[in-house]
Amino acid sequence: MTTATAAPLRTGRVTVRRVLNSEWIKLWTLRSTFWSLLAAIVATMALGMLFSWGFASRLGDHSRPIDDAATMAVTVPLRPYVIAQLAVGVLGVMVITGEYSTGMIRATLSAVPGRLPVLWAKAAVFSVVVLILMEIASFATFLGGEAILSSRHVQATLSSPQALRIVIGVGLYLTVVGLLGTALGTIIRSTAGAIAALFGILLVLPVLGEVLNLTSWGKHITPYLPSNAGGDLLTNAPDPGSLAPWTGFGVFVLYTAVAMAVAAYLLKRRDA
């Protein structure tokens, strides 16, 4: 009697390349990835054109001249980043909470027992995708908006003071917003809770900052609020007392790095 010999079980080491490839596949199998990125790009480009057209119309009204039109021309097309950040932030949250909601996170962490490579791979894949797409959208929006403004002879170029920094800064800022969402999603492990926390940081804290500005000590705190600090990178007409552009962005990155460190600690310590 012959006995069947079982085929040897193929096993593979957990490598950085394999974890990255796994997260790449998971990112693009999420339906929310396409729609969130599309919403961010459309909000940036379509609204940027609309804002530019509206600003050009105001320039045509000679009864209400705009003294700082040349300065505003640099930033007007890119103002929709405020809306785009919501779509990018939500996607950043769902990159991790989607797995918690379906229970797939248990399989993921079983396949990568070290756990932390999962978080780093998610952050790396997500940030590269967002950075590339939003930088393309930012440059296209700026150039398109300035083409509209040229009809009023008040357009800016990439060589205008602070313009290149602001255009590049939009992609950088949105990428960090998305990473902050991923960190909050890992910490809270709930899509609704993490989105609420992110929106609170991006939208509610600045409003509270306006209240704090009414006090003498509050004026020293407001510039260091996350979105206020990060937004300093995207302006060429800073408010008095605000941080320098790259200093403010560095503060925003530091907030996100701290959130990522907390997320890494909790991912390592908690049960899936």
C-alpha positions as CSV (number, residue, x, y, z in Angstrom):
1,M,0.0,0.0,0.0
2,T,1.4,3.4,-1.0
3,T,1.1,6.4,1.3
4,A,0.6,9.9,0.0
5,T,3.2,12.3,0.9
6,A,1.9,15.6,2.0
7,A,3.3,18.6,0.1
8,P,5.5,20.7,2.2
9,L,3.8,23.8,3.6
10,R,5.2,27.0,2.0
11,T,5.9,29.6,4.5
12,G,7.5,33.0,4.0
13,R,9.1,35.5,6.2
14,V,7.4,38.7,7.1
15,T,9.3,41.3,5.1
16,V,8.9,45.1,4.7
17,R,8.2,44.6,1.0
18,R,5.5,42.0,1.7
19,V,3.8,44.2,4.3
20,L,3.9,47.2,2.1
21,N,2.4,45.2,-0.8
22,S,-0.3,43.9,1.4
23,E,-1.3,47.4,2.6
24,W,-1.2,48.7,-1.0
25,I,-3.7,46.0,-2.0
26,K,-5.9,46.7,1.0
27,L,-5.9,50.4,0.4
28,W,-7.1,50.1,-3.2
29,T,-9.7,47.5,-2.4
30,L,-11.4,50.0,-0.1
31,R,-14.2,51.6,-2.0
32,S,-13.8,54.7,0.2
33,T,-10.3,55.2,-1.2
34,F,-11.4,56.1,-4.7
35,W,-14.3,58.2,-3.6
36,S,-12.4,60.1,-0.8
37,L,-9.5,60.9,-3.0
38,L,-11.8,61.9,-5.9
39,A,-13.7,64.2,-3.5
40,A,-10.5,65.8,-2.3
41,I,-9.2,66.3,-5.9
42,V,-12.5,67.6,-7.1
43,A,-12.9,69.9,-4.1
44,T,-9.5,71.3,-4.6
45,M,-9.6,71.8,-8.4
46,A,-13.3,72.6,-9.1
47,L,-13.7,74.9,-6.1
48,G,-10.3,76.5,-6.8
49,M,-11.5,77.5,-10.3
50,L,-14.8,78.8,-8.8
51,F,-13.0,80.8,-6.1
52,S,-10.6,82.2,-8.8
53,W,-13.6,83.2,-11.0
54,G,-15.3,84.9,-8.1
55,F,-12.2,86.8,-7.2
56,A,-11.6,87.8,-10.8
57,S,-15.2,89.1,-10.9
58,R,-14.5,91.2,-7.8
59,L,-11.4,92.6,-9.5
60,G,-13.6,93.8,-12.3
61,D,-15.7,95.9,-10.0
62,H,-13.7,99.1,-10.0
63,S,-16.0,100.7,-7.4
64,R,-14.6,98.3,-4.8
65,P,-10.8,98.1,-5.4
66,I,-8.8,95.4,-3.5
67,D,-5.6,96.8,-2.2
68,D,-3.8,93.5,-1.6
69,A,-5.1,91.8,-4.8
70,A,-1.6,90.7,-5.8
71,T,-1.0,89.0,-2.5
72,M,-4.4,87.4,-2.4
73,A,-4.0,86.1,-6.0
74,V,-1.4,83.6,-4.7
75,T,-3.7,81.9,-2.2
76,V,-7.2,82.3,-3.6
77,P,-7.1,79.3,-6.0
78,L,-5.9,77.0,-3.2
79,R,-8.3,78.0,-0.5
80,P,-10.5,74.8,-1.0
81,Y,-7.8,72.8,0.8
82,V,-9.9,73.5,3.9
83,I,-12.6,71.3,2.4
84,A,-10.2,68.7,0.9
85,Q,-8.7,68.1,4.3
86,L,-12.0,66.6,5.5
87,A,-12.0,64.0,2.7
88,V,-8.4,63.1,3.2
89,G,-8.8,63.0,7.0
90,V,-11.7,60.6,6.7
91,L,-9.8,58.3,4.4
92,G,-6.9,58.4,6.8
93,V,-9.2,57.2,9.6
94,M,-10.8,54.5,7.5
95,V,-7.4,53.1,6.4
96,I,-7.2,51.5,9.9
97,T,-10.8,51.5,11.4
98,G,-12.1,49.7,8.3
99,E,-10.2,46.6,9.5
100,Y,-11.4,47.0,13.0
101,S,-15.1,47.2,11.9
102,T,-14.9,44.0,9.9
103,G,-12.6,42.1,12.3
104,M,-10.0,41.7,9.6
105,I,-7.5,43.4,11.9
106,R,-7.1,40.1,13.8
107,A,-5.9,38.3,10.6
108,T,-3.6,41.2,9.8
109,L,-2.0,41.2,13.2
110,S,-1.7,37.4,13.2
111,A,0.1,37.5,9.8
112,V,2.4,40.3,11.2
113,P,3.0,39.4,14.8
114,G,5.3,42.4,15.4
115,R,2.2,44.6,14.7
116,L,4.1,47.9,14.3
117,P,5.2,47.1,10.7
118,V,1.4,47.1,9.9
119,L,1.0,50.7,11.2
120,W,4.2,51.9,9.5
121,A,3.2,50.3,6.2
122,K,-0.3,51.7,6.3
123,A,1.1,55.2,7.0
124,A,3.8,54.9,4.3
125,V,1.5,53.7,1.5
126,F,-1.3,56.1,2.4
127,S,1.0,59.1,2.7
128,V,2.8,58.5,-0.6
129,V,-0.5,58.1,-2.5
130,V,-2.0,61.3,-0.9
131,L,1.2,63.4,-1.3
132,I,1.6,62.6,-5.0
133,L,-2.1,63.1,-5.9
134,M,-2.6,66.2,-3.9
135,E,0.6,67.8,-5.1
136,I,-0.6,67.2,-8.7
137,A,-4.0,68.7,-7.9
138,S,-2.4,71.6,-6.1
139,F,-0.1,72.6,-9.0
140,A,-2.9,72.1,-11.5
141,T,-5.3,74.2,-9.4
142,F,-2.8,77.0,-9.0
143,L,-2.0,77.2,-12.6
144,G,-5.6,77.0,-13.7
145,G,-6.7,79.6,-11.2
146,E,-4.0,82.0,-12.2
147,A,-5.0,81.6,-15.9
148,I,-8.5,82.8,-14.9
149,L,-7.1,85.7,-12.9
150,S,-4.9,86.7,-15.8
151,S,-8.0,88.2,-17.5
152,R,-7.8,90.9,-14.8
153,H,-4.1,91.2,-15.1
154,V,-3.5,90.3,-11.4
155,Q,-2.3,86.8,-11.7
156,A,0.6,85.2,-9.8
157,T,3.2,82.7,-10.9
158,L,5.2,80.0,-9.2
159,S,8.1,82.5,-9.0
160,S,5.9,85.0,-7.1
161,P,6.9,85.6,-3.4
162,Q,5.9,82.6,-1.3
163,A,3.9,81.0,-4.1
164,L,5.9,77.8,-4.6
165,R,6.0,77.2,-0.8
166,I,2.3,77.5,-0.6
167,V,1.6,75.3,-3.6
168,I,3.9,72.5,-2.3
169,G,2.6,73.1,1.2
170,V,-1.0,72.1,0.3
171,G,0.1,68.6,-0.5
172,L,2.3,68.4,2.6
173,Y,-0.4,69.7,4.9
174,L,-3.1,67.4,3.5
175,T,-0.8,64.4,3.9
176,V,-0.1,65.2,7.5
177,V,-3.9,65.6,8.1
178,G,-4.4,62.1,6.7
179,L,-1.7,60.6,8.9
180,L,-3.2,62.3,11.9
181,G,-6.5,60.6,11.0
182,T,-4.7,57.3,10.8
183,A,-3.2,57.8,14.2
184,L,-6.6,58.7,15.7
185,G,-8.2,55.8,14.1
186,T,-5.6,53.4,15.6
187,I,-6.0,55.0,19.0
188,I,-9.9,55.2,19.1
189,R,-10.6,52.1,16.9
190,S,-13.9,53.5,15.9
191,T,-14.6,55.3,12.6
192,A,-17.2,57.6,14.0
193,G,-15.2,58.4,17.1
194,A,-12.0,59.0,15.2
195,I,-13.7,61.2,12.6
196,A,-15.4,63.3,15.3
197,A,-12.0,63.7,17.1
198,L,-10.3,64.7,13.9
199,F,-13.0,67.2,12.9
200,G,-12.8,68.6,16.4
201,I,-9.1,69.2,16.1
202,L,-9.3,70.7,12.6
203,L,-12.6,72.7,12.9
204,V,-13.6,73.2,16.5
205,L,-10.2,74.1,18.1
206,P,-9.7,77.1,15.7
207,V,-13.1,78.5,16.8
208,L,-12.1,78.1,20.4
209,G,-8.9,79.8,19.6
210,E,-10.8,82.8,18.4
211,V,-12.4,82.9,21.9
212,L,-9.0,82.5,23.6
213,N,-7.7,85.5,21.5
214,L,-9.9,87.7,23.6
215,T,-7.7,87.0,26.6
216,S,-4.1,88.1,27.1
217,W,-2.8,84.6,27.7
218,G,-4.9,83.0,25.0
219,K,-3.0,84.9,22.3
220,H,0.1,82.9,23.2
221,I,-1.7,79.6,22.9
222,T,-3.8,80.0,19.7
223,P,-0.8,80.0,17.3
224,Y,0.2,76.5,18.6
225,L,-3.2,74.9,18.0
226,P,-2.7,72.1,15.4
227,S,-4.6,73.4,12.4
228,N,-3.5,77.0,13.1
229,A,0.1,76.0,13.2
230,G,-0.1,73.8,10.1
231,G,-2.1,76.5,8.2
232,D,0.8,79.0,8.6
233,L,2.5,77.1,5.8
234,L,-0.3,78.1,3.4
235,T,-0.5,81.8,3.8
236,N,1.6,84.7,2.6
237,A,-0.2,87.2,4.8
238,P,0.2,85.8,8.3
239,D,-1.7,87.2,11.3
240,P,0.3,89.1,13.9
241,G,1.7,86.7,16.5
242,S,1.4,83.6,14.2
243,L,4.3,81.2,13.7
244,A,6.8,81.3,10.8
245,P,5.5,79.0,8.0
246,W,7.9,76.1,8.4
247,T,7.9,76.5,12.2
248,G,4.2,76.2,12.3
249,F,4.2,73.2,10.0
250,G,6.8,71.6,12.1
251,V,4.6,72.0,15.2
252,F,1.7,70.4,13.3
253,V,4.0,67.5,12.3
254,L,5.1,67.1,15.9
255,Y,1.4,66.8,17.0
256,T,1.0,64.1,14.4
257,A,4.2,62.3,15.4
258,V,3.1,62.2,19.0
259,A,-0.3,60.8,18.0
260,M,1.4,58.2,15.9
261,A,3.7,57.3,18.9
262,V,0.6,56.8,21.1
263,A,-1.1,54.8,18.4
264,A,2.0,52.5,18.1
265,Y,2.1,52.0,21.8
266,L,-1.6,51.1,22.1
267,L,-1.4,48.8,19.0
268,K,1.4,46.9,20.6
269,R,-0.2,46.7,24.0
270,R,-3.9,46.1,23.4
271,D,-5.7,43.0,22.2
272,A,-7.0,43.2,18.6
